[in-house]
Amino acid sequence: MNRPMVNLGAGGFVSYFEDGGATVSLDPYEGINQEFSSEPQYEEQGIATVITDKLQSSLFGAPDPVPTNEIRKSGRTNSENRDVYYPEGQTFFERLATDYDYPVDKLEDGAEGIAPLMGRNRMGVPRSDLPKAQELEDARAHMLASAMAASAYGPKTAKKAGDLSEDVYFFGSNTENAIMDKRNNAIGIDIFKKAGINATTAQLTQMVDIRVFEQLNAILGRTSEDQGPPTSRPNWRKNFSSPKTGPDLYFPRKDSGKFIEDKNY
């Protein structure tokens, strides 16, 4: 991967080289309305409204303001609701393939694209210390779902809903995963506040994707020393940690480099 520049579309460009020294020059939210003058008084719907909406959607097929499964898959090439999240331009995974050289597979409809969970190349990465496609999809999903929840219910309600979800699933998961998810949820809520209360789903999606790509660019800009683990420990988990600011793009790992399994009860 020797290309000196990655195009972030409306977000600008980032220059980097394999031996480190990333240079970022962009205005990631150019063209997107941002309401910074003073924080508005958000209308908080309350956690009971979130739970009621989820139950009505699950039991009676009512519209869900935050369709989490759809959101998770929305960055794929064959997303069913592409026109909602990407009314124009490439999807998240299409850009990941063209701009970052992540490997693609044959999809069910015969097209080529990244298949983060079931594809033959799902564990492939352009460089050994980069996140897998499924890790990127998970981080993006938490950020975008939280941004959309904040838009639909208010940021405080979205935080409570996200924390409740992590705490409920904690008994089948692990502490490290909960920490990762809460970090990404918080960033999604912050993105909504930056976008403003009138931001569309497509605008929130664009801002979320940019934050993920910014973090991926920071990882690509690591020095050669930071890229490579000790010779005796080629999969050491130190190489699978995100910069302290921005989203967390890595699942928790063991010292072997393998993902930490969720608990099973």
N, C-alpha and C positions, 0 to 999 in steps of 0.2 A: 504494500500500500504506500506508494511513493508520491501520490498526487499532492502538490503543495497547497491546494486550496479546496475547501468544501463550500459549496453554495448553499446558503440558508434561505434562498428565495427572498421574500420580503424582509427577512431578518438580517441580510447582509452576507458577509463571508468570514470564514475563519481560516487562517493560514497555520500550518503546522508541518513539522518534519519528524521523521522517525526517531531522531535522536533527541527529541524534546524541543522546547522553545516555542510553544504555541503562541500565536499572536492573534487576538480576537479583535475585530473591528466591526461592530454592528449596533444597530438600534433595534432590538428584538421586537418592539411593540409599535414600530412605525406603521401609521395608518389605522391603528386601533384606538378607539376612544378610551381615554383613561381619566378617571375623575379623582384627582389628587388633592384638590384645593382644601377640602375638609371631608372627613369621613361621614357619609350620610347616616341617617338613622334607619337602619335596616328593619324591615318588618319581620320579626322572628315568628315563625309558625309553630314552633314547639315540637318536641320529639314525638308527642302523641300523634301529630298530623303525619309525620314521616311513617310511623308504624301503621297507621290506618291506611295510608296510600299503598304501602307495600302489601298489606293483606287484601285490599280490594283488587289490586293488580293480580296477585297470585290466585285468589279465589274466584274472581268474577271477570277477569280480563280487562279491568279498567286501565286507562292510560297511566303509566308510571312516569312522573317527572324526571326520575333518575334511573333509567333502565340499565342496571349495572352490567348485565351480560352483554347487551348491545354495545355499551360504552367500551367494554373490554375488547370487543372484536372490531370496533369501528376503524382502527388504524390499518386493518388488513386490506390487501388488494381487492378481495372479493366481498367486502363489506356490503351488506344488504341496504344499509342506509347511508351510503357514501355521499349522496347529495345533501344530507343534513350536516355531516361533519366536514366534508370536503366538497363544497359546491364547485370548486375549480382547483386544478392543480393535482399534485400527487398526494397519496395518502402517506401516513407515517412510515409504514413498512416499505412502500415504494421508494421513498427517499432514502431509507436505511439501506436499501439494495443498491440504488444508483449512486448515492453520494458517499457511502461508507463501505461498500463492497461486501455486505453481509450476503451469504449464499441463499439462493432461491431453490424452490422445488416446483414440481408440477402440482397444481392445485386440482380440486375436484372438477372444476369446470374446464380443465384443460389449459388454463392460463398459467403463466409462471409468476411466482411470488414467494415471499417468505411465509413459511408455515411454522409458527413458533412452538406448537405443541406436538404435532403429529408428523411433521416433515422429516424426510431422510436426513436433511442437513440442519435440523433444528438446533443442534448443539454446536454448529460451526460458527466461528468468529474470524474476522480478518486478522486479529492479533490475539495472542493467548490470554492477555490480561483484560480483554474487553468483556462486557456483560453479554450473556446469551440473549437471543431474541425474546425468549419468554420472560426474562427478567425485565427487559425494557418494556414489554407489553404490560407487565404487572405494575411497574412504577407509573407508567402513563395512565393506566386505568384508575388507579387510586387518586392521582392528581385531578384527572378530568371529572371523575364522579364527584369528588369533593367540591370542585368548582361549580358544577351544575347543581349540586345539592345546596350550596350557598346561595346560588341564584334563585332557586325555587323556594327555599325555606328560611334563608337568612344564615349568615356565617356562624353565629353561635349555635344555632340548631344543627348546622352541618357538622360542626366539631363534635357536639354531643352524640350525634348519630354515628359518626365515624368511630369515636372512642367506644361507644356501646357495641358496635359491630366487632371491633377488635377484642373487646373484653369477653363478649359472648363466645367467640370462636377460639379464645385463648386456650380453652381446655382441650382442643383438638389441634392446637398449633404450638408455637414456641415463643418465648419471650423476645428473641431476636427478630422474628418476623413481625411481631406486634409493634416493636420500636420502629422498624423500617416503614411499615404501613402508616403509622401515625405521623411520621416525618413527612411522607409524601402527601398525606391528607392535608396537613397544615399548609404545605406549599400550594396545593390546589385552591384552598380557601383564600390564600394571599393573592393568587392570580386573579380570582374573581374580583377582589377588592380593587386591584389595579385596573382591571378591564372596565369596571363600572356596572351599575345595575341594569343597564340596557344592552349589555354585550350579548351577542347571539351565541348559539352553540358552536357555530363554525369559528367565531372569533376566540372563544374560550379554548377550542381545540387547537387553533393555531398557536396561542400563547403557551399552552401546555407542551406541545411538541417542541417549540423553541427552547423551553427550559430543559427538556430532556436532551436535545441536541447540544445545547451549551455545556451540559455536564459531560456528555460523551466527548466533546471537543477538549474539555479540560483533562479528561483521562488520556486522550490521544496525545496531549502535550506533555505527558510525564517524561522525565529524563530517562535515559536508558537504564540507569541504576534503579529507578523506581519501577520500571517496566519488568525487570527480570528478577525472579526469586533466587534464593541461594541455590547453587548447583545441586546440593544434597536434598533440596525440598522443592522440586519443580512446580508443585501445585500449591505452594504455601498461600494461605488465605490472606496474607498481608496485601497481595496483589489484587484482591477482589474486594476492595473497599473504596467507597466514593469519597471525593473531596468533601470537607466538612460542611461547606455551604452548598445549597442546591439539593436536588432530589437524590435519594439513595437508589442506585441502579443495580445493586447486587443483592441476591438472596443471601442469607446467612450461610456461611460455609464452615466445614470442619478444616482442621489443619491439612487434610489430604487434598483440599480443594473441592470436595464434593459438597452438594447442598446438605444442610442439616434437615433431617426428615421431621415432618410434623408428627406429633404424638398420635397414637391410634388407640382409641378406647372402644 
